[in-house]
């Protein structure tokens, strides 16, 4: 249960991070690159999070 909460919290943090960059008019490539580096995730995962922001 604790692991699910941690994954949810990390997901929310990543989405908030991406949203903040979008509000500052950063390019998709910049957002993907910085998200990958900050959260140590793959490009594919970063792109999925990026796409999820637009689905909300």
Predicted model as a PDB file, atoms N, CA, C, CB and O in Angstrom, pLDDT in the B-factor column:
MODEL        1                                                                  
ATOM      1  N   UNK A   1       0.827  -1.198   0.000  1.00 76.00           N  
ATOM      2  CA  UNK A   1       0.000   0.000   0.000  1.00 76.00           C  
ATOM      3  C   UNK A   1       0.870   1.260   0.000  1.00 76.00           C  
ATOM      4  CB  UNK A   1      -0.940  -0.001   1.214  1.00 76.00           C  
ATOM      5  O   UNK A   1       0.597   2.218  -0.723  1.00 76.00           O  
ATOM      6  N   UNK A   2       1.909   1.238   0.815  1.00 89.00           N  
ATOM      7  CA  UNK A   2       2.795   2.392   0.899  1.00 89.00           C  
ATOM      8  C   UNK A   2       3.466   2.660  -0.450  1.00 89.00           C  
ATOM      9  CB  UNK A   2       3.856   2.173   1.988  1.00 89.00           C  
ATOM     10  O   UNK A   2       3.661   3.814  -0.831  1.00 89.00           O  
ATOM     11  N   UNK A   3       3.814   1.601  -1.163  1.00 92.00           N  
ATOM     12  CA  UNK A   3       4.449   1.744  -2.469  1.00 92.00           C  
ATOM     13  C   UNK A   3       3.508   2.426  -3.463  1.00 92.00           C  
ATOM     14  CB  UNK A   3       4.882   0.373  -3.005  1.00 92.00           C  
ATOM     15  O   UNK A   3       3.943   3.247  -4.271  1.00 92.00           O  
ATOM     16  N   UNK A   4       2.238   2.089  -3.401  1.00 92.00           N  
ATOM     17  CA  UNK A   4       1.259   2.718  -4.299  1.00 92.00           C  
ATOM     18  C   UNK A   4       1.158   4.211  -4.009  1.00 92.00           C  
ATOM     19  CB  UNK A   4      -0.132   2.049  -4.150  1.00 92.00           C  
ATOM     20  O   UNK A   4       1.052   5.023  -4.928  1.00 92.00           O  
ATOM     21  N   UNK A   5       1.191   4.564  -2.745  1.00 94.00           N  
ATOM     22  CA  UNK A   5       1.113   5.977  -2.358  1.00 94.00           C  
ATOM     23  C   UNK A   5       2.353   6.716  -2.847  1.00 94.00           C  
ATOM     24  CB  UNK A   5       0.968   6.123  -0.820  1.00 94.00           C  
ATOM     25  O   UNK A   5       2.253   7.840  -3.340  1.00 94.00           O  
ATOM     26  N   UNK A   6       3.514   6.094  -2.714  1.00 92.00           N  
ATOM     27  CA  UNK A   6       4.755   6.708  -3.182  1.00 92.00           C  
ATOM     28  C   UNK A   6       4.742   6.914  -4.690  1.00 92.00           C  
ATOM     29  CB  UNK A   6       5.950   5.851  -2.787  1.00 92.00           C  
ATOM     30  O   UNK A   6       5.169   7.964  -5.172  1.00 92.00           O  
ATOM     31  N   UNK A   7       4.261   5.932  -5.440  1.00 92.00           N  
ATOM     32  CA  UNK A   7       4.183   6.057  -6.903  1.00 92.00           C  
ATOM     33  C   UNK A   7       3.208   7.169  -7.290  1.00 92.00           C  
ATOM     34  CB  UNK A   7       3.745   4.714  -7.546  1.00 92.00           C  
ATOM     35  O   UNK A   7       3.474   7.944  -8.208  1.00 92.00           O  
ATOM     36  N   UNK A   8       2.071   7.241  -6.579  1.00 93.00           N  
ATOM     37  CA  UNK A   8       1.088   8.285  -6.865  1.00 93.00           C  
ATOM     38  C   UNK A   8       1.698   9.666  -6.589  1.00 93.00           C  
ATOM     39  CB  UNK A   8      -0.198   8.076  -6.015  1.00 93.00           C  
ATOM     40  O   UNK A   8       1.534  10.593  -7.382  1.00 93.00           O  
ATOM     41  N   UNK A   9       2.400   9.791  -5.461  1.00 94.00           N  
ATOM     42  CA  UNK A   9       3.008  11.073  -5.106  1.00 94.00           C  
ATOM     43  C   UNK A   9       4.056  11.485  -6.135  1.00 94.00           C  
ATOM     44  CB  UNK A   9       3.641  10.997  -3.710  1.00 94.00           C  
ATOM     45  O   UNK A   9       4.130  12.653  -6.516  1.00 94.00           O  
ATOM     46  N   UNK A  10       4.867  10.526  -6.587  1.00 94.00           N  
ATOM     47  CA  UNK A  10       5.880  10.838  -7.584  1.00 94.00           C  
ATOM     48  C   UNK A  10       5.219  11.260  -8.896  1.00 94.00           C  
ATOM     49  CB  UNK A  10       6.806   9.627  -7.810  1.00 94.00           C  
ATOM     50  O   UNK A  10       5.665  12.205  -9.546  1.00 94.00           O  
ATOM     51  N   UNK A  11       4.164  10.560  -9.277  1.00 95.00           N  
ATOM     52  CA  UNK A  11       3.451  10.900 -10.507  1.00 95.00           C  
ATOM     53  C   UNK A  11       2.901  12.323 -10.427  1.00 95.00           C  
ATOM     54  CB  UNK A  11       2.309   9.896 -10.765  1.00 95.00           C  
ATOM     55  O   UNK A  11       3.018  13.088 -11.385  1.00 95.00           O  
ATOM     56  N   UNK A  12       2.305  12.677  -9.299  1.00 96.00           N  
ATOM     57  CA  UNK A  12       1.760  14.029  -9.137  1.00 96.00           C  
ATOM     58  C   UNK A  12       2.871  15.064  -9.204  1.00 96.00           C  
ATOM     59  CB  UNK A  12       1.000  14.153  -7.806  1.00 96.00           C  
ATOM     60  O   UNK A  12       2.702  16.128  -9.799  1.00 96.00           O  
ATOM     61  N   UNK A  13       4.018  14.747  -8.584  1.00 96.00           N  
ATOM     62  CA  UNK A  13       5.150  15.675  -8.600  1.00 96.00           C  
ATOM     63  C   UNK A  13       5.649  15.900 -10.027  1.00 96.00           C  
ATOM     64  CB  UNK A  13       6.292  15.143  -7.715  1.00 96.00           C  
ATOM     65  O   UNK A  13       5.932  17.033 -10.416  1.00 96.00           O  
ATOM     66  N   UNK A  14       5.757  14.833 -10.800  1.00 96.00           N  
ATOM     67  CA  UNK A  14       6.219  14.943 -12.184  1.00 96.00           C  
ATOM     68  C   UNK A  14       5.232  15.767 -13.004  1.00 96.00           C  
ATOM     69  CB  UNK A  14       6.403  13.544 -12.813  1.00 96.00           C  
ATOM     70  O   UNK A  14       5.640  16.624 -13.787  1.00 96.00           O  
ATOM     71  N   UNK A  15       3.960  15.517 -12.832  1.00 96.00           N  
ATOM     72  CA  UNK A  15       2.946  16.260 -13.579  1.00 96.00           C  
ATOM     73  C   UNK A  15       2.966  17.742 -13.211  1.00 96.00           C  
ATOM     74  CB  UNK A  15       1.557  15.673 -13.318  1.00 96.00           C  
ATOM     75  O   UNK A  15       2.831  18.600 -14.084  1.00 96.00           O  
ATOM     76  N   UNK A  16       3.132  18.044 -11.929  1.00 96.00           N  
ATOM     77  CA  UNK A  16       3.219  19.447 -11.499  1.00 96.00           C  
ATOM     78  C   UNK A  16       4.476  20.111 -12.081  1.00 96.00           C  
ATOM     79  CB  UNK A  16       3.232  19.539  -9.945  1.00 96.00           C  
ATOM     80  O   UNK A  16       4.442  21.279 -12.467  1.00 96.00           O  
ATOM     81  N   UNK A  17       5.574  19.365 -12.141  1.00 96.00           N  
ATOM     82  CA  UNK A  17       6.829  19.858 -12.701  1.00 96.00           C  
ATOM     83  C   UNK A  17       6.640  20.208 -14.176  1.00 96.00           C  
ATOM     84  CB  UNK A  17       7.953  18.808 -12.533  1.00 96.00           C  
ATOM     85  O   UNK A  17       7.041  21.285 -14.619  1.00 96.00           O  
ATOM     86  N   UNK A  18       6.034  19.306 -14.925  1.00 96.00           N  
ATOM     87  CA  UNK A  18       5.788  19.540 -16.350  1.00 96.00           C  
ATOM     88  C   UNK A  18       4.848  20.730 -16.544  1.00 96.00           C  
ATOM     89  CB  UNK A  18       5.193  18.275 -17.012  1.00 96.00           C  
ATOM     90  O   UNK A  18       5.079  21.573 -17.412  1.00 96.00           O  
ATOM     91  N   UNK A  19       3.810  20.795 -15.750  1.00 96.00           N  
ATOM     92  CA  UNK A  19       2.847  21.895 -15.851  1.00 96.00           C  
ATOM     93  C   UNK A  19       3.519  23.241 -15.618  1.00 96.00           C  
ATOM     94  CB  UNK A  19       1.708  21.701 -14.847  1.00 96.00           C  
ATOM     95  O   UNK A  19       3.229  24.214 -16.313  1.00 96.00           O  
ATOM     96  N   UNK A  20       4.413  23.294 -14.646  1.00 95.00           N  
ATOM     97  CA  UNK A  20       5.129  24.543 -14.360  1.00 95.00           C  
ATOM     98  C   UNK A  20       5.964  24.979 -15.561  1.00 95.00           C  
ATOM     99  CB  UNK A  20       6.030  24.377 -13.122  1.00 95.00           C  
ATOM    100  O   UNK A  20       5.992  26.163 -15.897  1.00 95.00           O  
ATOM    101  N   UNK A  21       6.635  24.046 -16.202  1.00 93.00           N  
ATOM    102  CA  UNK A  21       7.413  24.390 -17.395  1.00 93.00           C  
ATOM    103  C   UNK A  21       6.507  24.831 -18.537  1.00 93.00           C  
ATOM    104  CB  UNK A  21       8.267  23.200 -17.836  1.00 93.00           C  
ATOM    105  O   UNK A  21       6.858  25.742 -19.287  1.00 93.00           O  
ATOM    106  N   UNK A  22       5.351  24.198 -18.677  1.00 93.00           N  
ATOM    107  CA  UNK A  22       4.418  24.606 -19.730  1.00 93.00           C  
ATOM    108  C   UNK A  22       3.931  26.036 -19.504  1.00 93.00           C  
ATOM    109  CB  UNK A  22       3.220  23.644 -19.789  1.00 93.00           C  
ATOM    110  O   UNK A  22       3.787  26.809 -20.451  1.00 93.00           O  
ATOM    111  N   UNK A  23       3.680  26.375 -18.251  1.00 92.00           N  
ATOM    112  CA  UNK A  23       3.222  27.724 -17.930  1.00 92.00           C  
ATOM    113  C   UNK A  23       4.280  28.776 -18.249  1.00 92.00           C  
ATOM    114  CB  UNK A  23       2.837  27.810 -16.463  1.00 92.00           C  
ATOM    115  O   UNK A  23       3.963  29.949 -18.450  1.00 92.00           O  
ATOM    116  N   UNK A  24       5.526  28.350 -18.293  1.00 92.00           N  
ATOM    117  CA  UNK A  24       6.621  29.260 -18.625  1.00 92.00           C  
ATOM    118  C   UNK A  24       7.037  29.143 -20.088  1.00 92.00           C  
ATOM    119  CB  UNK A  24       7.816  28.986 -17.728  1.00 92.00           C  
ATOM    120  O   UNK A  24       8.115  29.599 -20.471  1.00 92.00           O  
ATOM    121  N   UNK A  25       6.190  28.538 -20.893  1.00 92.00           N  
ATOM    122  CA  UNK A  25       6.353  28.439 -22.343  1.00 92.00           C  
ATOM    123  C   UNK A  25       7.607  27.690 -22.786  1.00 92.00           C  
ATOM    124  CB  UNK A  25       6.374  29.806 -22.928  1.00 92.00           C  
ATOM    125  O   UNK A  25       8.197  28.021 -23.814  1.00 92.00           O  
ATOM    126  N   UNK A  26       8.008  26.697 -22.024  1.00 92.00           N  
ATOM    127  CA  UNK A  26       9.150  25.869 -22.435  1.00 92.00           C  
ATOM    128  C   UNK A  26       8.713  24.936 -23.565  1.00 92.00           C  
ATOM    129  CB  UNK A  26       9.714  25.046 -21.226  1.00 92.00           C  
ATOM    130  O   UNK A  26       7.543  24.565 -23.658  1.00 92.00           O  
ATOM    131  N   UNK A  27       9.646  24.571 -24.404  1.00 94.00           N  
ATOM    132  CA  UNK A  27       9.330  23.669 -25.510  1.00 94.00           C  
ATOM    133  C   UNK A  27       9.153  22.240 -24.995  1.00 94.00           C  
ATOM    134  CB  UNK A  27      10.438  23.720 -26.587  1.00 94.00           C  
ATOM    135  O   UNK A  27       9.618  21.887 -23.911  1.00 94.00           O  
ATOM    136  N   UNK A  28       8.476  21.442 -25.793  1.00 95.00           N  
ATOM    137  CA  UNK A  28       8.257  20.044 -25.426  1.00 95.00           C  
ATOM    138  C   UNK A  28       9.593  19.332 -25.211  1.00 95.00           C  
ATOM    139  CB  UNK A  28       7.435  19.323 -26.513  1.00 95.00           C  
ATOM    140  O   UNK A  28       9.757  18.581 -24.250  1.00 95.00           O  
ATOM    141  N   UNK A  29      10.531  19.572 -26.105  1.00 96.00           N  
ATOM    142  CA  UNK A  29      11.835  18.913 -26.015  1.00 96.00           C  
ATOM    143  C   UNK A  29      12.556  19.275 -24.719  1.00 96.00           C  
ATOM    144  CB  UNK A  29      12.701  19.289 -27.215  1.00 96.00           C  
ATOM    145  O   UNK A  29      13.158  18.413 -24.077  1.00 96.00           O  
ATOM    146  N   UNK A  30      12.495  20.535 -24.342  1.00 95.00           N  
ATOM    147  CA  UNK A  30      13.133  20.992 -23.105  1.00 95.00           C  
ATOM    148  C   UNK A  30      12.476  20.341 -21.902  1.00 95.00           C  
ATOM    149  CB  UNK A  30      13.060  22.525 -22.987  1.00 95.00           C  
ATOM    150  O   UNK A  30      13.157  19.873 -20.990  1.00 95.00           O  
ATOM    151  N   UNK A  31      11.161  20.315 -21.902  1.00 96.00           N  
ATOM    152  CA  UNK A  31      10.426  19.729 -20.780  1.00 96.00           C  
ATOM    153  C   UNK A  31      10.748  18.244 -20.642  1.00 96.00           C  
ATOM    154  CB  UNK A  31       8.910  19.930 -20.962  1.00 96.00           C  
ATOM    155  O   UNK A  31      11.004  17.759 -19.540  1.00 96.00           O  
ATOM    156  N   UNK A  32      10.734  17.527 -21.761  1.00 97.00           N  
ATOM    157  CA  UNK A  32      11.034  16.092 -21.737  1.00 97.00           C  
ATOM    158  C   UNK A  32      12.448  15.858 -21.213  1.00 97.00           C  
ATOM    159  CB  UNK A  32      10.875  15.475 -23.148  1.00 97.00           C  
ATOM    160  O   UNK A  32      12.667  15.011 -20.347  1.00 97.00           O  
ATOM    161  N   UNK A  33      13.399  16.615 -21.744  1.00 96.00           N  
ATOM    162  CA  UNK A  33      14.800  16.452 -21.345  1.00 96.00           C  
ATOM    163  C   UNK A  33      14.996  16.729 -19.853  1.00 96.00           C  
ATOM    164  CB  UNK A  33      15.695  17.382 -22.169  1.00 96.00           C  
ATOM    165  O   UNK A  33      15.636  15.939 -19.160  1.00 96.00           O  
ATOM    166  N   UNK A  34      14.466  17.812 -19.367  1.00 96.00           N  
ATOM    167  CA  UNK A  34      14.649  18.166 -17.957  1.00 96.00           C  
ATOM    168  C   UNK A  34      13.910  17.213 -17.027  1.00 96.00           C  
ATOM    169  CB  UNK A  34      14.178  19.589 -17.709  1.00 96.00           C  
ATOM    170  O   UNK A  34      14.384  16.919 -15.930  1.00 96.00           O  
ATOM    171  N   UNK A  35      12.752  16.733 -17.463  1.00 97.00           N  
ATOM    172  CA  UNK A  35      11.998  15.772 -16.654  1.00 97.00           C  
ATOM    173  C   UNK A  35      12.767  14.459 -16.549  1.00 97.00           C  
ATOM    174  CB  UNK A  35      10.595  15.527 -17.258  1.00 97.00           C  
ATOM    175  O   UNK A  35      12.830  13.860 -15.475  1.00 97.00           O  
ATOM    176  N   UNK A  36      13.348  14.014 -17.650  1.00 97.00           N  
ATOM    177  CA  UNK A  36      14.145  12.784 -17.637  1.00 97.00           C  
ATOM    178  C   UNK A  36      15.300  12.905 -16.651  1.00 97.00           C  
ATOM    179  CB  UNK A  36      14.680  12.468 -19.047  1.00 97.00           C  
ATOM    180  O   UNK A  36      15.556  11.992 -15.867  1.00 97.00           O  
ATOM    181  N   UNK A  37      15.992  14.031 -16.695  1.00 97.00           N  
ATOM    182  CA  UNK A  37      17.154  14.228 -15.835  1.00 97.00           C  
ATOM    183  C   UNK A  37      16.774  14.368 -14.371  1.00 97.00           C  
ATOM    184  CB  UNK A  37      17.923  15.447 -16.277  1.00 97.00           C  
ATOM    185  O   UNK A  37      17.410  13.772 -13.502  1.00 97.00           O  
ATOM    186  N   UNK A  38      15.749  15.145 -14.094  1.00 97.00           N  
ATOM    187  CA  UNK A  38      15.366  15.395 -12.698  1.00 97.00           C  
ATOM    188  C   UNK A  38      14.838  14.136 -12.013  1.00 97.00           C  
ATOM    189  CB  UNK A  38      14.309  16.494 -12.633  1.00 97.00           C  
ATOM    190  O   UNK A  38      15.172  13.875 -10.857  1.00 97.00           O  
ATOM    191  N   UNK A  39      14.021  13.358 -12.712  1.00 97.00           N  
ATOM    192  CA  UNK A  39      13.369  12.211 -12.082  1.00 97.00           C  
ATOM    193  C   UNK A  39      14.008  10.872 -12.461  1.00 97.00           C  
ATOM    194  CB  UNK A  39      11.908  12.192 -12.454  1.00 97.00           C  
ATOM    195  O   UNK A  39      13.541   9.812 -12.047  1.00 97.00           O  
ATOM    196  N   UNK A  40      15.086  10.935 -13.257  1.00 96.00           N  
ATOM    197  CA  UNK A  40      15.811   9.736 -13.652  1.00 96.00           C  
ATOM    198  C   UNK A  40      14.868   8.701 -14.279  1.00 96.00           C  
ATOM    199  CB  UNK A  40      16.533   9.133 -12.441  1.00 96.00           C  
ATOM    200  O   UNK A  40      14.815   7.544 -13.861  1.00 96.00           O  
ATOM    201  N   UNK A  41      14.127   9.157 -15.294  1.00 97.00           N  
ATOM    202  CA  UNK A  41      13.188   8.286 -15.999  1.00 97.00           C  
ATOM    203  C   UNK A  41      13.551   8.253 -17.473  1.00 97.00           C  
ATOM    204  CB  UNK A  41      11.722   8.764 -15.804  1.00 97.00           C  
ATOM    205  O   UNK A  41      14.337   9.073 -17.946  1.00 97.00           O  
ATOM    206  N   UNK A  42      12.977   7.307 -18.194  1.00 97.00           N  
ATOM    207  CA  UNK A  42      13.263   7.177 -19.617  1.00 97.00           C  
ATOM    208  C   UNK A  42      12.548   8.267 -20.413  1.00 97.00           C  
ATOM    209  CB  UNK A  42      12.847   5.788 -20.124  1.00 97.00           C  
ATOM    210  O   UNK A  42      11.622   8.913 -19.923  1.00 97.00           O  
ATOM    211  N   UNK A  43      12.997   8.450 -21.635  1.00 97.00           N  
ATOM    212  CA  UNK A  43      12.348   9.422 -22.514  1.00 97.00           C  
ATOM    213  C   UNK A  43      10.892   9.015 -22.762  1.00 97.00           C  
ATOM    214  CB  UNK A  43      13.115   9.542 -23.856  1.00 97.00           C  
ATOM    215  O   UNK A  43       9.999   9.861 -22.788  1.00 97.00           O  
ATOM    216  N   UNK A  44      10.670   7.741 -22.939  1.00 97.00           N  
ATOM    217  CA  UNK A  44       9.313   7.241 -23.167  1.00 97.00           C  
ATOM    218  C   UNK A  44       8.398   7.567 -21.980  1.00 97.00           C  
ATOM    219  CB  UNK A  44       9.338   5.722 -23.415  1.00 97.00           C  
ATOM    220  O   UNK A  44       7.266   8.011 -22.171  1.00 97.00           O  
ATOM    221  N   UNK A  45       8.884   7.347 -20.771  1.00 96.00           N  
ATOM    222  CA  UNK A  45       8.083   7.658 -19.582  1.00 96.00           C  
ATOM    223  C   UNK A  45       7.815   9.157 -19.484  1.00 96.00           C  
ATOM    224  CB  UNK A  45       8.794   7.164 -18.309  1.00 96.00           C  
ATOM    225  O   UNK A  45       6.700   9.574 -19.169  1.00 96.00           O  
ATOM    226  N   UNK A  46       8.835   9.959 -19.752  1.00 97.00           N  
ATOM    227  CA  UNK A  46       8.664  11.414 -19.697  1.00 97.00           C  
ATOM    228  C   UNK A  46       7.630  11.875 -20.717  1.00 97.00           C  
ATOM    229  CB  UNK A  46      10.006  12.126 -19.944  1.00 97.00           C  
ATOM    230  O   UNK A  46       6.819  12.756 -20.429  1.00 97.00           O  
ATOM    231  N   UNK A  47       7.656  11.287 -21.901  1.00 97.00           N  
ATOM    232  CA  UNK A  47       6.672  11.650 -22.921  1.00 97.00           C  
ATOM    233  C   UNK A  47       5.260  11.231 -22.510  1.00 97.00           C  
ATOM    234  CB  UNK A  47       7.040  11.007 -24.262  1.00 97.00           C  
ATOM    235  O   UNK A  47       4.293  11.932 -22.809  1.00 97.00           O  
ATOM    236  N   UNK A  48       5.141  10.106 -21.835  1.00 96.00           N  
ATOM    237  CA  UNK A  48       3.831   9.662 -21.351  1.00 96.00           C  
ATOM    238  C   UNK A  48       3.280  10.629 -20.312  1.00 96.00           C  
ATOM    239  CB  UNK A  48       3.927   8.249 -20.758  1.00 96.00           C  
ATOM    240  O   UNK A  48       2.099  10.976 -20.348  1.00 96.00           O  
ATOM    241  N   UNK A  49       4.128  11.064 -19.390  1.00 96.00           N  
ATOM    242  CA  UNK A  49       3.698  12.048 -18.395  1.00 96.00           C  
ATOM    243  C   UNK A  49       3.314  13.353 -19.079  1.00 96.00           C  
ATOM    244  CB  UNK A  49       4.812  12.296 -17.353  1.00 96.00           C  
ATOM    245  O   UNK A  49       2.318  13.980 -18.718  1.00 96.00           O  
ATOM    246  N   UNK A  50       4.099  13.756 -20.060  1.00 96.00           N  
ATOM    247  CA  UNK A  50       3.818  14.982 -20.807  1.00 96.00           C  
ATOM    248  C   UNK A  50       2.440  14.896 -21.465  1.00 96.00           C  
ATOM    249  CB  UNK A  50       4.912  15.234 -21.873  1.00 96.00           C  
ATOM    250  O   UNK A  50       1.644  15.832 -21.387  1.00 96.00           O  
ATOM    251  N   UNK A  51       2.174  13.775 -22.106  1.00 96.00           N  
ATOM    252  CA  UNK A  51       0.878  13.574 -22.763  1.00 96.00           C  
ATOM    253  C   UNK A  51      -0.265  13.553 -21.742  1.00 96.00           C  
ATOM    254  CB  UNK A  51       0.887  12.264 -23.570  1.00 96.00           C  
ATOM    255  O   UNK A  51      -1.364  14.033 -22.021  1.00 96.00           O  
ATOM    256  N   UNK A  52      -0.001  13.004 -20.582  1.00 94.00           N  
ATOM    257  CA  UNK A  52      -1.040  12.920 -19.555  1.00 94.00           C  
ATOM    258  C   UNK A  52      -1.479  14.313 -19.077  1.00 94.00           C  
ATOM    259  CB  UNK A  52      -0.537  12.092 -18.365  1.00 94.00           C  
ATOM    260  O   UNK A  52      -2.639  14.515 -18.718  1.00 94.00           O  
ATOM    261  N   UNK A  53      -0.555  15.253 -19.078  1.00 93.00           N  
ATOM    262  CA  UNK A  53      -0.895  16.622 -18.674  1.00 93.00           C  
ATOM    263  C   UNK A  53      -2.011  17.173 -19.552  1.00 93.00           C  
ATOM    264  CB  UNK A  53       0.347  17.538 -18.750  1.00 93.00           C  
ATOM    265  O   UNK A  53      -2.895  17.882 -19.072  1.00 93.00           O  
ATOM    266  N   UNK A  54      -1.966  16.844 -20.836  1.00 86.00           N  
ATOM    267  CA  UNK A  54      -2.962  17.361 -21.771  1.00 86.00           C  
ATOM    268  C   UNK A  54      -4.276  16.579 -21.727  1.00 86.00           C  
ATOM    269  CB  UNK A  54      -2.405  17.335 -23.175  1.00 86.00           C  
ATOM    270  O   UNK A  54      -5.283  17.034 -22.268  1.00 86.00           O  
ATOM    271  N   UNK A  55      -4.271  15.431 -21.099  1.00 88.00           N  
ATOM    272  CA  UNK A  55      -5.496  14.639 -20.985  1.00 88.00           C  
ATOM    273  C   UNK A  55      -6.351  15.059 -19.795  1.00 88.00           C  
ATOM    274  CB  UNK A  55      -5.151  13.170 -20.870  1.00 88.00           C  
ATOM    275  O   UNK A  55      -7.522  14.692 -19.696  1.00 88.00           O  
ATOM    276  N   UNK A  56      -5.759  15.824 -18.905  1.00 74.00           N  
ATOM    277  CA  UNK A  56      -6.487  16.219 -17.688  1.00 74.00           C  
ATOM    278  C   UNK A  56      -7.426  17.360 -17.963  1.00 74.00           C  
ATOM    279  CB  UNK A  56      -5.521  16.609 -16.580  1.00 74.00           C  
ATOM    280  O   UNK A  56      -8.119  17.822 -17.056  1.00 74.00           O  
TER     281      UNK A  56                                                      
ENDMDL                                                                          
END                                                                             
